[in-house]
Each structure stands twice: as C-alpha cells, then as structure tokens.
C-alpha cells in the first residue's frame, strides 16, 4: 500500500514535475489528506459501516447519564448486553432512540424497580458541552454492561510514512488532489504571475487539467459504482417447501411467513 510520501511523489509526476516548493510537500500532503477524508465521508454516508470500533458501557443503579469514554466515538449503530462471567450469555440488543423520543419505546417510572441487570428498554446518545453522553432508559436498578458499536470519527495521519486506506481508489485520490494542486504549480521560471511566462503557464495548466479531468471522470465512475453496489441489504429467512408445502425439496427467500 502506498504511503502518503509515495502518493505525493506520484502526484508530482502527474503534474509534470513542478518545482519542489510549488507546490511544497506539506501542501501536497494536506490536499491529499483532505481528499481522503472527503472520500471517507462519502462512504460513511452509505448504509454500510466502514470504520468501526466498540466501547463497553458500564451502568450502575440510580445513575442516569454516562460520559462516553471512547476518544474516537462517532455514530453509534448497535448496543447489546454483555456478561464477561457467562460464556453462554444470550445477547440482548437495545434499540437506539433520540433524546426527544425517549417516551416512545418506554412508558413507566423514570427508574426501574427491577434489579434485572440489563433493564434498558432503549439507549439515547447525545452531545452536551462538547462531550458525548449515553443515557439508558429507564434509569438502571442494577449494575450491568453493554457493548456499544459505533462508527469512528477519526481519519488523520501524523507522518508522511503513514499508509492511508482506500487502497483500491488511490488513483482517484491522486487525480483529485492533483487537480486541486494545479493552481499552485510552477515549472522552472514558468509562473502565472510572471507577465512573460503566464501564457505558457496557462497552456501547460490547461493541458494537464484536460488530461486529469478525463481520468477523473473514469475513476469517479468506478468509485460511484462501488459505493452504490455496496449498500447493505435486508436479512431474510429461508423457508423450504415441497409438494406439500413443508418438504425439503427446495427453498426460497421470504420476508415473513407468506407464500
């Protein structure tokens, strides 16, 4: 997988080897990371979960709100019960809801009378004063643990030697970054601010823009097709049927018990 520095070198070649300081290496890396973040955001906005992590929420009796300790916490999509002491624990999924809709799935006393560990009927996540909070509804009557799965909210690199993701679409990332960097390019003494060389710079930039634009259209089509075809489909049950309707001669997918 190409590192940021290797991608930067390829971008320079695609831009016909401009001067080392025009654009500079930090400029190229910055635009490259911004382009990667934009593509990452495009994938996150699909139904699939592209970069995930999990965090264990430990609740206690009488406590309503809990600070989310995960530093990379983004968008939660699954919460279920966990019991480290029981290998045969049956996981129970807890539905997610908005803070203002907390009374839609549960109507009862704000704190449960039950001492059952996993009493949460729903889980609410919200931001307050710059921090994420989790709120089980109703307030627990006993200690318990829940595993919270979430989409991570980090996509940054600390060094040029780091290897960015989206390996299959590095050619698209480089092409988009090269187009964004084109106005910063200088080739020797050829500069857009020099009266004598400005026309030559414009011709060079125009030729590169046309070539990069042609490639970008093809690369973008591949990425859009990949993103469109990777939507998560619904899960259905397979039912077998034969001459009497319940045999095992074959099967079909249904969404319920209909024929």
N, C-alpha and C positions, 0 to 999 in steps of 0.2 A: 504494500500500500504506500503510495507516495506521501511524503511529509509535506508540511507547509513550504519549506525551503525548496523542495523538488518541484512542487507545483508552481512556485514563484519563478523558478528558472524556465519552466515550460511556457509560462505566460510571457516572459521576456522574449523568448524565441518567436512566439506567435505575434508579438508586437514588433518584429523585425529588429530585435536587439537595440532598444533605445539606450540613451546614456544611463550610466549606473545610478545617478541621482535624479533621473527624470523619466519614470517615477523612481523613488527610492524604495529600498527593500521594505521598510516599515509601512509605506503607503500600499505596496502590493499585498503584504500580509493582512493589513487592516481591511482592504476591499475584499480579499479572498475570504476572510472570516465572516464578514457581513453577508457575502453571497451564500456561504454555507448555512448561516443562521436563517436566512430567508428561505432556503430550500427545506431546512429542518422544520420551520414553522408551517410550510405548505404541507408537509407530511403529517405533522401533528394535527392539522385541521381536518384530516380524514378520520374515518371511524376506527382505524387501527391505532394501537398504542406502540409507538416506535422506539421510545426510550423510557423504560420504566424502572422503578425501584419500590421497595416496601419499607414500612416502618411499623413497629409494634406500639399500639396504644394501650397503656395500662390504666384502667379506670378503678376508682375506689368508691366506696359507699358515701353518698352525700355530696360528692363533688360533681359539678355540672360541666365546667369548661376546662379544657386541657390544651396547653400550648403544643403545637406540632414541633417536635424537636428535629425533624429532618431538614437539613440545610438546603437540599435541592428540591424541596417539595413544590410540585406544580399543580396538576389537576388530578384529584382522586377519582378512581373509577370502580374500585372494588374494596369492600370491607367484609371480613368474615371472622368468626370466632376462632381462637386458637387455645390449646391446652397442652403445654410442654410436658406435663406429667402424665398425659394419657395418649398413648400411641394410636388408640382406636377412637379418638375423639371425632365425632361427626361434625364437620364444619357447617356453621350456620351463617348464611350471607345476610348482611344487614343493608337494607336499601338506603340510598343517599337521597337527601332532600334539601331544599333551600331553607334558609332560616325563617322566612316568612310563611313557609308552607308546613311548618313543624306539626301543626294540628291536623294535617290531612291523613296521616297514617296512624296516628296515636291520639286518642282522647281519653284522658284519665288524670289521676293525680300527677303533679309535676315530678314527684319522687315515688318510685315504685315501692310497694310494701313487700314485694317478693325478695327473697335472698338468693334467688337463682342467679348464677354468675353472669350469664350473657342475656341480660334482660332488655337490651337496646332494641326498640322497635324500628328505629331509624337513626341515621347519623348525619349530622349537619357540620359542614366546614365553612368557615367564614374568616375574613381578614379584619383585624382591628389594630389600629396604631402600628401598622407595618408588620404585624405578625399573624401567622395562621393559627386558628384555633379549631379544635374538634369538640362537638357537643353531642353526646349520646342522649337520645330521648326515649323514655323518661330518664331522670337522674338515677344512676345505679343505686341499688340497695346492697350490693356486694362487690368485692374486687373481682376483676376479670381482665382478660387480654383480648385484643382484636388486632388482626393484621390488616394494615391499610396499604393497598396498592395504589400507586399514583404515577402520573407522567412526570418525569424530571423537568426541571425548569432551568437547566444549565446547559450551555453549549459554547464553551470558550476554550482557548488554548493559551498556555503560558510560554511556550517556546517554539521557535521555527522548526525544531526537530519533532514536534508532535505530529501524529498521523490523524488527519480528520476522517470522519465517517463518510458515508455516501460514496463509497469507492466506485460503484458502478456508474456514477454520474460525475466523476471528476472532470471529464471532458466538458460537460455542460458548465460546471462551476468555473473552470478556467476561461471558457469562452465569454461568459457573462462578466467575469472580473476584468478580462482584457478590454472589453468594450467600455466598461466604466473607467478604466485607467487611460484610455486613449487620449483624452484631453491633456493629461499630464506628461505626455511623451515628448521627448526632444531627441533628435538624431543628429549627433555632432553639433554643428552650428545651425542646423535647421530648426527654427523655433517659430511659433505663431506670433510672437511679439516682436520679431525682427522684420522690418519692412521688406528687406530684400529676399529673405527666405520664407516669408509667410505663405506665398502662393505654393511653393514647393511642399511646405509642411501640410497645407490643405489638401493637396493632391495625394500625398502619402497617407494622410489620415483617412481620406475618403476611400481609397483603395482597400485599406485594412478594415474599415467599417463595413464595406460591402462583403468582403470575404468572411469576416467574423459573423455578420448578420445572417449570411446564408447558412453557415454551420449552426448558428444558434437556433434557427428555425427547425432544423432537423433534430438537434439534440433535445430541444424543448418538447417536440412532439413525442419522443421516446419517453421522457420523464412524465409528461402528462398522461400518456397511455399506461405507464406503470402505476401511477398514482390512482388512476380511475379503476384499474382492474384489481387493485389490492384492497377493495372495501370488504369489510367483514360481513359475511352472510349469516342469516339466522340458522340456528341449530334445530334440526327436526328429528323425529323418531322414525325408525324403520319398522314397518309392520309387514309381516309375512302373510301370504294368503294362497290358497289353492282352490280346488273346485268347490270346497265347502266354505270358503272364505277365511278359514283359520289354519290352513295347511302350511307346509314349508316349501312349496314348490317355487316360490319366488318372493319378491318383495317390492315395496315402493315407499317413497318418502311422503309423509303426510305431516300436516301441522296439528293434527288432533286425532280424533277417532272416526272421522268421516271416511267415506269411500271415494 
